[in-house]
Amino acid sequence: MHRRYGGCNKQVRFKPFKAQSDEYKALEYFHTYMSNGLELNGPGARK
């Protein structure tokens, strides 16, 4: 997962953080929390 975050950062020309850094751990926690049974809402969400 952290390797994917690093790849995304490189694509936008941002210097990636080190693997297992606190920033990536916080981002992983955020994604886990947001996908934990919460209803999606937005233009890309389909029912």
VMD Tcl script that draws the C-alpha trace (Angstrom):
set ca {
  {0.00 0.00 0.00}
  {2.77 2.40 0.89}
  {4.48 1.66 -2.42}
  {1.30 2.75 -4.21}
  {1.22 5.98 -2.23}
  {4.83 6.60 -3.22}
  {3.99 5.98 -6.88}
  {1.14 8.49 -6.72}
  {3.44 11.03 -5.12}
  {6.02 10.57 -7.88}
  {3.36 11.08 -10.56}
  {2.54 14.51 -9.17}
  {6.26 15.25 -8.74}
  {6.14 15.18 -4.96}
  {9.06 13.69 -3.05}
  {7.68 10.44 -1.58}
  {7.97 9.69 2.11}
  {9.88 6.61 3.28}
  {7.93 3.35 3.40}
  {6.21 2.78 6.74}
  {6.51 6.49 7.58}
  {4.03 8.08 9.97}
  {2.48 10.02 7.06}
  {1.71 6.87 5.07}
  {0.45 5.08 8.17}
  {-1.93 7.97 8.87}
  {-3.12 7.93 5.25}
  {-3.68 4.17 5.40}
  {-5.66 4.59 8.63}
  {-7.78 7.30 6.98}
  {-8.57 5.09 3.97}
  {-9.46 2.18 6.27}
  {-11.73 4.38 8.38}
  {-13.47 5.88 5.34}
  {-14.14 2.48 3.77}
  {-15.49 0.91 6.96}
  {-19.17 0.65 6.03}
  {-19.72 4.34 5.41}
  {-22.07 5.21 2.59}
  {-20.30 6.68 -0.42}
  {-21.52 10.00 -1.74}
  {-20.16 11.79 -4.75}
  {-20.31 12.05 -8.53}
  {-18.26 8.86 -9.03}
  {-20.29 6.71 -6.61}
  {-22.79 4.31 -8.20}
  {-25.61 2.39 -6.59}
}
mol new
graphics top color blue
foreach p $ca { graphics top sphere $p radius 0.5 }
foreach p [lrange $ca 0 end-1] q [lrange $ca 1 end] { graphics top cylinder $p $q radius 0.2 }
display resetview
